[in-house]
Amino acid sequence: MKQYLLTGMLAASLLLAGCSALLERDYASVAPHNAVPATEGDPSILRADSYQELVNALIYLVTGGMEEGTVRLYTDTENVEPFLADACLEVVQEDPLGAYCVEFIKYTVDPVVTYCEADIHITYRRTREQVASIVQATGVTAIRSELESALTSFAPERVLRISYFEEDEDFIRDLARQAYYDVPACALGMPEVSVSIYPKNGRQRIVEILLSYPLERPELEKRLEELDGILGELARELEGWPDLPAAAARTLLELGEYSPQGGSAVNSLFDSGEANSEGLALAYAALSQRLKLPCQVAQGTLDGEIRFWNVVQTETGWRHIDLAAMGQVEDGEDDPLYTDHAFQKLGYLWEESSLPACTKS
């Protein structure tokens, strides 16, 4: 009997110590890589007549989270060892699920008269719950939606299976940043985002996204509840006001002021009475969402310095509004809503494709 041990260790930067299972979700989807391989009458014994069928059988075992399995190889006995070695290596290094969850595969081989029987033993570095929680995502919109869902529930992890994905870790981190500003009412501190992609290349890949928040989850949930009450009260006070986009901004500035050294979270203005441009933009976006005003957080520069502000939809179209600038002028001195051209004349610059066009009606 011959025995062969195949280790499937990936680069140390991709290994995770003590990975936790994904948080509860109301749906999950993992697409099988291949069809169910042929069996020998006994569903626990798989049959392979070629190298690809052997790979399919191994992937079938991995997809089912099986730690042991039997494969009967109907091939030249002399080719059994190279076949098994190459097939195991391919599953561990090139198949998305294998690269993500398998630590190593080992096997023993028994030659029989017309075939060789391989007993397969698989060691995993992910739990069955983690594998079952992988979500199928197609396209940038789906990835961003999953990230928004994670951020609104302060989930520490999202694992996605993506087809035709050729981007890198920086691309995912940028999407996570965009998603953070898309859910301003939950923006209680930008989490650190760690991204691992399995494998490095291929038509299908698994993307593991770990989110590390600045506060513990119970504290985040407590602050979220407090913020929800504040926003609800402000929205009721503003109900029916004319010129609602400007009125909402002025109402927020009655509660605090702009400070370059102020906090950058959505609740900074309400908790300490001051916030930097990011904190003000998040507070305005969160209140606008409560008022059902279409609004986005914008990022660019003002006179070369990083600056956050908002674009909001008004009766005459989309307009720029910067609460940090409003707090530095006398009430009634300026209309706080600007077109692109007027805003650029003030020294603001931004990536124009990232925001709706703010033109005259």
N, C-alpha and C positions, 0 to 999 in steps of 0.2 A: 504494500500500500504506500502510495506516495502522498506526501502532505506538503501543501504550499501555503504560505502566509503572505497575504497582500495587504500592505498598509496603505491607507488612503488619506494620510495626513495632508492637509492643505497648509498654506502659508500661515505662520503664527498670528499674523494680523487679522486673519479671518476666523480664528478660533474664539469661542466665547466660553467663559467660565460661569457655570451655574446659570444657564439660560432659563428664564422663567417662561411659563406657558403664556400664550396670548390671552388678553382679556376677553371676557365674554363677548360674543358677536351673535347677531341674529341670523347670519348666514355665512357659509364658508364653501369654497369650491376648490378642488384640486383636480386638474385634468390629467387623466392617465396618459402616459407617454406612448404606450403601445396597446394593441389589442391583447386579450387574454391568450397566452401561448397554449399550444396543444398539450394535452395530458395523456397519460398512459392508462386511462380508465379510472385510475385513482387521482382525484383532484389535487392531492398533495404531492404527486410525482409529475413533473413537467418534462416535456420532450423537446429536444433541439436537434435539428438536422443540419444546421449551418451556424456559422459564426453569429450572424444577425439574430437568429432565433435564440441563441444562447444569451446574447445581450438582452433581448426582449424578456426572456425568462427571469434574468437577474433583476431587471427593472420592475417586473411584475411582483417579485418578492419584496423589493424595497417599497413600492407603492402601497403594498398591503401591510407594511410595518412588520413583516415576518422576520424572525431571528434565525430560523432554520428552514431549509427546503431541500428537495432532491430534484436533480435534473439528469435525465438520461440522454447521453450524447451519442448519436448515431453518426460517427465520423471516424476517420482513420485514427487508430489508437495512438500513433506517434504524434498526432497533432493535438491531442487532448490538453496537455500541459500548456503549450503556447496559446491555444484557444482560451482556456480558462484564465490564464494570466492577463492576456490582452483584454478580454471581455470584462473582467473585474476592474481593471484599471480604467477602462472606458466609462463604466458606470460610476465609479468613484470620482473621476476627474472631469468627465464631459457631460454626463446627464445632469440636468439642473437639480432634480430631487436627490440624486445620489451625492452630488457635490455638497449639497446643503446639509444632509442629515446623516450620512454614513461615515463612521470612523474608519472602519476597515472591513474587508471581507476575507475569510479564509475558507479553505475547502479541503476535502479528502476525496480521492478517486479510487474506485474499485472497478477493474476491468471485468466485464462479463463476456459471454460468447459473442454476441452481436452488437454490443454497445458498451459504453463506460458510464458508470453511475457516479455522479458527483454529489456529495453531501455538502451543502452550502451553509456557512455560519456567518451571520452579519451582525456587526456591533455598531450601534447608533450613537450619535452625539446630540440627538434631538429626541424629545419625547413624542409619543404618538399624538398627544394633544396638540403639540406645536405643528406637526405635519398636517393634521386634520384641519388646522385653522388657517392654512395657506389660502389666500384669496386670489382668484383669477382676475387679472386686470388687463384691459386692452386699451392702449392709448394713454396719452398724457392726461386727459380729462379724468379717466378712471383712477389713475395713480393719485392725482391731486385730490380727488374726492375721498379716497381712502385715508390720505394724510389729514384732511380736514376732520374726518370722523375720529381719527386717533387723537387729534389735538383737542377736540371738544369734550372728549371723555378722559383726557389726561392719560391715555394708554401709553405704556412704555415701549410698545413694540408693534410693528406691522410687518408681515411677511407676504410678499406678492409674487405670483407667478405671471410673467409677462412674456408675450410672444412678440417676435420681431423687435426686440429691444437692443439697441446698439449704443446707448448712452453710457455715461460713467457715473461714479459716485457723486461728483460735483453737481451733476444734473439733478439727481434726486435731492441733494441738500438744498439746491435752489428752489425746487418745487415745494419742499417742506417750508422754506421761508415764505414763499408766496402763500401757501395754505394758512400759515400763522396769521398773516394780515387779512386773509379772507374770512376769518372767524374772530373778529376783534373782541367780542364779548367774552371770549375765553383766553385772550392774550395776556395772561398774568405773568409773563416772563418767557422770553425765547428759550426753548429747550436746546440742549446740545444734541446734534444729530449725527449718529454714527451709521454708516451705510456699508454693507457687504453684498457683493454680487456673485452668484454661483451659476454656472462657471464664469470665467472671465470673458469667454466668447461663446457664440451660438445663437440659433434662431429663437430658442426659448431659454429664459434665465429666471432664477429666483432672486429677488431683491429683499434683503433683510434690513429693516430700518429700526434702529434703537433710539428712543427719545428719552433724554435725561433732563428733567425739569428742575428749576431752581428751588422749588419747595416740594415737600412731601404731598402726596395726593390728598389726604384728608384736609390739609391746610388749603390747598388749591380749591377743593370743593366748597369749603367754608367761605372763602373769599368770592367764589363765583356766585354763591347764593346771596351774599351781601350785595354784590354788584348788581345782580338781577333786580333786587328790590329798589335800588337807587335809580336804575335806568327806567324801571316801570313807573316810578313816581314822577320823574322828569317828563316822560312821554305823556302822562296824563295831564300835567300842567301845560304842555305845549299843544295839546289837541285843539285844533281849530284856529291856531294862530296864522296870520298872513305872513308871507315871505318866510316860510318855515325853515329853509336851509340856513339863512342868516340868524333867525331867531334862536335856533338850536345852538349855534356857535356862541352867541352872546350869553345864553343861559348857562352854558358850561363855564364861561369865563367869569361869571358871577360867583362861582364856587372855588375858584383858584386862579393861579396865574402861570405864565410861562417862565421857566427858569432853565438855562442850559444845563445846570447841575441837577435838575429834577429827575424824577423817576421816568422810566420808559414803558411801564406796564399800563394796561388800560385803566386800572384802578388808582394809579398814582395821584391823579388830580383830586380824587375824592378822599383819599386817605391822608394826604399830607398838605393839600392845598396848592401844590405846584407840580409841574411836569415839564419834561423837555418836549421838543417838537414831536417825537415819536409817541410819547404818552398822550399828548393832546390829540394827535391824529387818530390814535386808537380809540380814545374816549368819544370823539366826534363820530367815528365810523360806527361804533357800537350803539350810540344813541340814534343815529340815522337809521340803522337797521330796525331798531325798535319802532321808529316812526314810519317805517316802510318807505324811506327815501333811498333810492339807489345811490350807493356811495362806495368809494374805494380809498384805501390808504395809498398815497403816492410817495415815492422816494426819489430824490435827486440832489441837486446842490443849489445853494443860494450864495452867490459871490464866492464860489469855490468850496464852500463848507457843506458837509452832508446835512440834508434837511428833509423832514417829513411834513406832508400836508395832506389834503384830501381833494378829490374831485367828487362833486355831487351833482345829481340831476335836478335841474330847476325847470320852471315853466318855459324858459327860453333856451333850454339845452344844458349840456354838461358845463360845469364851471369849476375852476380852482378856488379853494378857500384854505387859508393858512391861519389857524388859530394863534400860533405863536406870533405872527405879525400883527394880528388884530389886537393882541394884548399890549402892543407897544404904541398904539395910536389912540387919540381921544375918540370917545364915542361919537358916532355920526360923522367923523372926519372923512372916512372913505367907505365906498361900497366894498364889502369884503369878497365879492364874487368876481372872478376874472376869466376872460378868454385866454386861450393859449398865447396869442400875440401880446396882450397886455401883461400877462404874467412873465413872459420872457423879457419884456422891457424892464421889469423890476429886478432882473438878474437871476431868475430861476432857470435851471436846466434839468432835463429829464429825458429818458428814453421814450420817445413819442409813441412807439408801438405798444408800450406797456399800459397806456391810459387811453380812455375814450377821447376823441377830439373835442376840444372846447372851443367852438366857433360861434360866431354871431348867428342868431336865429334867422 
